[in-house]
């Protein structure tokens, strides 16, 4: 049983690493989602909406 446990240690370590990466990615995504949209970009979107509404 001790031998089997040694074989899973690298897997456990990899899972912990993956979990930590996932947590960090979610934090980064949440930060980006909560950033304000620049006014210039909003103007571009408004103009695009107006052009598609004219068709």
Secondary structure by P-SEA (a helix, b strand, c coil): caaaaaaaaaaaaaaaaaaaaaaaaaaaaaaaaaccccaaaaaaaaaaaaaaaac
